[in-house]
Amino acid sequence: MSILQLREKRAEFIKNKIKNNNQTLVCIKANYPGPDKRNLYANYTVFAIYNNLNKIFDISDISHEFDIDGFIFIALIDESPHSVKSKTIEIENSHKLGRLVDIDVYDQNGIQISREIYNMPRRKCYICDKEAVICTKSKRHDIDILIDFYKDVVLNYLFLSCENLHLVEFCLFNELMRNISLGSVIPNSNGSHDDMDFYTFLKGIDSLSYSLNKIKYIDTKSFSKLREFGLKCEKNLYLSTYGINTHKGVIFAFIIILAALVNSKSFSELQQNISELGKQSLNDFGSSSDSNGLKVYNEYKLLGARGEAADGYKSAFEIYIPILENGASIDDLFLNIALNTDDTNAIHRCGMEDYLSYKKQIEDILVGKGDLSSLENFCIEKKISPGGSCDMISISLLLWSIKKNFFEFKEVLKCR
C-alpha cells in the first residue's frame, strides 16, 4: 500500500473505532521530516509520548500500526475530548520530545479537535519561527537539516538527564521495532508465542527501565552488589509481566555494561571491563540446575549469554556496531546477529538439528538465495524464538549509543 492508502485505511479504522466505543480517541504519530519514518528516533519518540499519556490518562483500549508511515499508537480514553485535548496540548508544548510528535484528538463524532479553538497558535517550524505547515509546503528548509534537528532533540533527551536512563528504553524498544520476527515478538506478530505479545514487552520495558533507573554508583563497585541489584530487577520484571520472561537476559547484560562503563576511562577500555565482569558470572554457572542455558551447555558445551559477556561482547564491538555505523536497519542487524550467535534459547526450544537448518536459511537469505517467508513459517512451525539474538540487538544498540556519547552517558551514571 502507498502512504496515502495507509492513511485512508487508518482514517476508516479510527472512524469505526469511535463509532463502536463512543469514547475520545487519541492518535500519536511522529512528526518526522524524512521519508523513512520507521527509524530509531521516530519510533522512540512515539513510545516516549505514549508512556507519558499512559501515566496521565486511564486508557481503556490501545492499538498500534507499524508500516511505511511509521509507528503509530491509537488509544481510547473515557474522558471528554476537550479535557483530553487540553492535556495533550500541554504535552506537546512542555515535554522535551513533545514538538516531535502530533497528538491528534477526536471526539465521539469522529471530529478532530483543533488547537485553534483554544486560541493556541499553529505549531512552529523546527528551524525558524514560521508556522510549520508553511515551511513544509514550501520546502523552505533542507531535509537533512530538519532530520539532524530531530535526532539532536532525541539525543539530548537520552543523554542529558541524570534523573532517567532513557537510553535503556530507547534500546529495548527499538529491538522490538522490526519487520522480521523469526519467531520472536514484533509489533505485527507474536511469532511463536501464545503467552506474550507486543504489549507484554512494553510492560517489560517499562519495568526494566524503572528498575535500572534505581542503579547507584555504589552498585557498580562489586559483582555481588550487581547480582543483588539484578535479582531485584528480575523480581520487578516478573511482577509487571505476570510471570512472563520478556527481558531476563537483558537485565544481566545491561547491568554488566553499565557497571563496566562507570569504571572505564574511555570507550576502548569498555570491552575489557565488560569481559572481567562477565567472567565472574561464569563462576556460578550451574547454580541453577534447571536453567535452560545449563541444559544446552551440558549437551552442546555452548555458554550462551554468559559466554558472550565473558568475551566482552566481542561480536558486538567488532561486527554489530560497525553494521549500525554503516546505517543498516534493525532487520539487517537482526539477521546478522541471528547468523553469528549461538542462541541457546532457540536451541532449547527446537533442538540442534532444526537450529542448524534455521541458521542455514538465514545464511541463504543474507547472500540473496533464501526465502524469508519460508523461514518465518519454519520458525513458527518449530517453535523457534531467538531470545538470545534479540537480546544482542539491544546490547548492540546500547554499546553503539555509548560509543557515540561515551563521556555524556558516563556522567549521567556517575551523578546518580
C-alpha positions in Angstrom: 0.0 0.0 0.0 1.0 3.6 -0.6 1.2 6.0 2.3 -1.9 7.7 1.1 -3.8 4.3 1.0 -2.5 3.5 4.5 -3.7 6.9 5.8 -7.1 6.4 4.3 -7.3 2.9 5.9 -6.3 4.4 9.2 -9.0 7.1 8.9 -11.6 4.4 8.4 -10.2 2.4 11.3 -10.4 5.5 13.6 -14.0 6.2 12.4 -15.1 2.7 13.2 -13.2 2.6 16.5 -15.1 5.7 17.7 -18.4 4.5 16.4 -18.2 1.2 18.2 -16.9 2.6 21.5 -18.2 6.2 21.8 -15.1 7.5 23.5 -12.4 10.1 22.9 -9.7 8.8 20.6 -6.1 9.8 20.6 -3.7 9.1 17.7 0.1 9.6 18.4 2.5 9.7 15.4 6.0 11.1 14.8 6.3 14.5 13.2 9.4 13.2 11.4 10.6 15.2 8.4 12.2 12.4 6.4 10.6 9.8 4.1 11.6 6.9 6.3 9.5 7.2 9.4 10.4 3.7 10.6 13.7 4.7 12.3 15.2 4.6 15.8 14.4 8.2 16.6 10.9 8.5 15.3 10.0 5.1 16.8 11.2 6.0 20.3 9.6 9.5 20.3 6.2 7.9 19.8 6.8 5.4 22.5 8.1 8.0 25.0 5.0 10.2 24.4 2.7 7.2 24.7 4.3 6.3 28.1 3.6 9.9 29.2 0.0 9.7 28.2 -0.4 6.3 29.8 0.6 7.9 33.2 -1.9 10.8 32.7 -5.0 9.1 31.3 -6.9 5.9 32.1 -6.6 4.3 28.6 -9.4 1.9 28.0 -8.1 0.5 24.7 -4.8 0.6 22.8 -3.8 -0.5 19.4 -0.9 0.4 17.1 0.2 0.4 13.5 3.7 -0.1 12.1 4.2 0.4 8.4 5.9 2.8 5.9 4.1 5.7 7.5 5.9 5.0 10.8 4.9 3.7 14.2 1.5 5.0 15.5 -0.4 4.5 18.7 -4.2 4.7 18.7 -5.8 5.0 22.2 -9.4 5.3 23.5 -9.9 7.4 26.6 -13.1 7.7 28.7 -12.8 11.4 29.2 -14.2 14.4 27.5 -12.4 15.3 24.2 -11.8 18.9 25.3 -10.2 17.8 28.6 -8.0 15.3 26.7 -7.1 17.9 24.1 -6.0 20.5 26.6 -3.8 17.9 28.3 -2.2 16.7 25.1 -1.5 20.3 24.0 0.4 20.7 27.3 2.4 17.6 26.5 3.2 18.9 23.0 4.3 22.2 24.5 6.2 21.1 27.6 7.5 17.6 27.1 11.1 17.6 25.8 10.0 15.4 22.9 6.5 17.0 22.6 7.3 19.1 19.5 8.5 15.9 17.6 5.0 14.3 17.6 1.5 15.0 16.6 -1.2 14.0 19.1 -4.5 14.1 17.3 -7.7 14.0 19.4 -11.1 13.0 18.0 -14.4 13.5 19.7 -17.2 10.9 19.9 -18.5 12.0 16.5 -15.1 11.5 14.9 -14.4 15.2 14.6 -10.8 16.1 15.1 -10.3 18.8 17.8 -8.1 21.7 16.7 -5.6 23.7 18.7 -7.2 26.9 17.3 -10.4 26.5 19.4 -8.2 27.1 22.4 -6.7 30.2 20.8 -3.4 28.3 20.5 -1.1 29.2 17.6 -0.3 26.7 15.0 2.9 24.7 15.7 6.2 26.3 14.8 8.8 25.1 12.3 11.7 23.2 13.8 14.2 25.6 12.3 12.6 29.0 12.1 9.8 30.9 13.8 7.2 30.4 11.0 4.3 28.1 11.1 5.4 24.5 10.4 2.7 24.0 7.8 4.0 26.9 5.7 7.6 25.7 5.7 6.5 22.2 5.0 4.5 23.1 1.9 7.2 25.5 0.6 10.0 23.0 1.4 11.8 26.0 2.9 14.5 24.0 4.7 16.8 21.3 3.6 15.5 17.9 4.7 18.9 16.8 6.2 18.9 19.9 8.4 15.4 19.0 9.7 16.4 15.4 10.3 19.5 16.4 12.2 17.4 18.7 14.4 15.0 15.9 15.1 17.9 13.5 16.1 19.6 16.1 18.2 16.4 16.7 20.3 16.1 12.9 20.9 19.8 12.6 21.7 19.7 15.4 24.2 16.7 13.7 25.9 18.7 10.5 26.1 22.0 11.8 27.4 21.4 15.0 29.3 19.4 13.8 32.3 20.8 12.4 35.5 17.2 11.6 36.6 16.3 8.9 34.0 18.3 6.4 31.9 16.1 7.0 28.8 18.7 5.2 26.7 17.7 1.9 28.3 14.2 2.1 27.0 15.4 3.6 23.7 17.5 0.4 23.1 14.9 -2.1 24.4 12.0 -0.5 22.4 13.9 -0.3 19.1 14.9 -4.0 19.5 11.2 -4.7 19.1 10.7 -2.5 16.1 11.4 -5.0 13.4 9.6 -6.4 10.4 11.4 -9.7 10.7 10.3 -11.9 13.5 12.0 -15.3 13.2 9.5 -16.5 15.9 10.1 -13.5 18.3 7.5 -10.9 19.2 7.4 -7.8 17.0 4.8 -5.1 16.5 2.9 -7.0 13.8 3.4 -10.6 15.0 3.5 -12.7 18.2 5.8 -15.1 16.4 6.0 -18.5 18.0 4.4 -17.2 21.3 0.9 -17.7 22.6 1.8 -16.4 26.1 3.0 -12.9 25.2 2.5 -10.1 22.7 3.8 -6.6 21.9 2.2 -5.1 24.9 3.7 -7.7 27.3 7.1 -6.5 26.1 6.1 -2.9 26.6 5.3 -3.8 30.2 8.7 -5.5 30.5 10.5 -2.4 29.0 8.7 -0.1 31.4 9.7 -2.3 34.4 13.3 -2.7 33.4 13.7 1.0 32.6 12.2 1.8 36.1 14.4 -0.7 37.8 17.7 0.3 36.1 16.9 3.9 36.9 17.5 2.8 40.5 21.1 1.8 40.0 23.5 3.8 42.1 27.2 4.4 41.6 27.9 2.1 44.6 26.1 -0.8 43.0 28.7 -0.9 40.3 31.7 -1.4 42.7 31.4 -5.2 43.2 29.9 -8.2 41.4 28.0 -9.3 44.4 26.2 -5.9 44.6 25.4 -6.2 40.8 24.0 -9.6 41.4 21.8 -8.4 44.2 20.6 -5.4 42.1 19.9 -7.7 39.2 17.7 -10.0 41.2 15.6 -7.1 42.3 15.2 -6.0 38.7 14.2 -9.6 37.7 11.6 -9.7 40.5 10.1 -6.4 39.4 10.0 -7.7 35.8 8.0 -10.8 36.6 5.6 -8.7 38.7 5.0 -6.4 35.8 4.5 -9.2 33.2 2.6 -11.6 35.4 5.5 -14.1 35.4 6.4 -13.9 31.8 10.1 -13.6 30.9 10.5 -10.8 28.4 13.9 -9.4 29.3 15.7 -11.6 31.9 18.8 -11.9 29.7 19.0 -8.2 29.1 18.9 -7.4 32.8 22.2 -9.4 33.2 23.8 -7.8 30.1 22.8 -4.2 30.8 23.9 -4.2 34.4 27.3 -5.5 33.4 27.7 -3.0 30.7 26.6 0.0 32.9 28.9 -1.1 35.7 31.8 -1.5 33.2 31.1 1.9 31.7 31.4 3.6 35.1 34.8 2.1 35.6 36.1 2.8 32.1 38.2 5.9 31.3 37.5 5.5 27.5 35.4 3.5 25.2 38.5 1.5 24.2 38.6 0.2 27.8 35.0 -0.8 27.9 35.2 -4.2 26.3 37.9 -5.4 28.6 36.0 -4.2 31.7 32.8 -5.9 30.5 34.8 -9.1 30.0 36.2 -9.0 33.5 32.7 -8.8 35.0 31.4 -11.3 32.6 34.0 -13.9 33.5 32.8 -13.6 37.1 29.4 -14.7 36.0 30.9 -18.0 34.8 31.9 -18.9 38.4 28.3 -19.7 39.4 27.2 -21.2 36.1 25.3 -24.3 37.1 24.0 -23.0 40.4 20.5 -23.2 38.9 20.3 -26.9 37.8 17.1 -26.5 35.8 18.1 -23.5 33.7 17.7 -23.8 30.0 21.1 -22.4 29.4 22.7 -25.0 31.6 20.8 -27.8 29.8 22.1 -26.6 26.5 25.6 -26.2 27.9 25.7 -29.7 29.3 24.6 -31.1 25.9 26.5 -28.9 23.5 29.1 -27.0 25.6 27.7 -23.6 24.4 27.9 -20.9 27.1 25.3 -18.6 25.5 24.8 -15.2 27.1 27.4 -15.7 29.9 30.0 -16.7 27.3 29.2 -13.5 25.3 29.6 -11.4 28.4 32.9 -13.2 29.4 34.1 -12.4 25.9 33.3 -8.7 26.4 30.6 -8.9 23.8 33.3 -9.1 21.2 30.9 -9.7 18.3 29.0 -6.5 19.2 32.2 -4.4 19.2 33.7 -6.0 16.1 30.7 -6.8 13.9 27.4 -5.3 15.0 28.5 -1.7 16.0 30.1 -1.3 12.5 26.9 -2.6 10.9 24.9 0.1 12.7 27.5 2.7 11.9 27.0 1.9 8.2 23.4 2.8 8.5 21.9 -0.7 8.4 18.3 -1.3 9.5 17.4 -3.2 12.7 16.2 -6.0 10.4 19.6 -6.3 8.7 21.3 -6.2 12.1 19.0 -8.9 13.4 19.7 -11.3 10.5 23.5 -10.9 11.0 23.2 -11.4 14.8 20.9 -14.5 14.3 23.5 -16.0 12.0 26.5 -15.4 14.3 25.0 -16.0 17.7 24.9 -19.4 19.5 21.3 -18.8 20.6 20.8 -21.2 23.5 17.2 -20.1 23.9 16.4 -21.1 20.3 18.4 -24.4 20.6 16.4 -25.3 23.8 13.1 -24.7 22.0 13.8 -26.6 18.8 16.8 -28.8 19.2 20.2 -28.7 17.3 19.1 -30.2 14.0 16.3 -27.7 13.4 18.5 -24.9 14.7 21.2 -25.7 12.2 18.6 -25.6 9.4 17.4 -22.3 10.7 20.9 -20.8 10.5 21.5 -22.2 7.0 18.3 -20.5 5.9 19.4 -17.2 7.4 22.8 -17.5 5.6 21.0 -18.1 2.3 18.8 -15.0 2.8 21.9 -12.8 3.6 23.5 -13.9 0.3 20.3 -13.4 -1.7 19.3 -17.0 -2.2 16.8 -17.7 0.6 13.1 -17.0 1.1 12.2 -15.0 4.2 8.6 -16.0 4.2 9.5 -19.7 4.3 11.9 -19.1 7.2 9.3 -17.2 9.2 6.9 -20.2 8.7 9.6 -22.6 9.7 10.3 -20.7 12.9 6.6 -20.8 13.9 6.3 -24.5 13.0 9.4 -25.4 15.0 8.5 -23.0 17.9 11.8 -21.2 17.4 12.2 -17.9 19.3 15.8 -16.5 19.2 15.7 -14.7 22.5 19.5 -14.5 22.7 19.7 -12.8 19.3 17.0 -10.3 20.3 18.9 -9.5 23.5 22.0 -9.0 21.4 20.2 -6.4 19.3 19.5 -4.4 22.5 23.1 -4.9 23.6 24.5 -3.7 20.3 22.2 -0.6 20.3 23.4 0.2 23.8 27.1 -0.1 23.0 26.7 1.7 19.7 24.9 4.6 21.5 27.6 4.6 24.3 30.3 4.8 21.7 28.8 7.9 20.2 28.2 9.6 23.5 30.7 7.9 25.9 31.5 10.8 28.3 28.0 12.2 28.4 26.4 8.9 29.4 29.2 8.1 31.8 28.5 11.4 33.6 24.8 10.5 33.7 25.7 7.3 35.6 28.3 8.8 37.9 25.9 11.6 39.1 23.4 9.1 40.4 
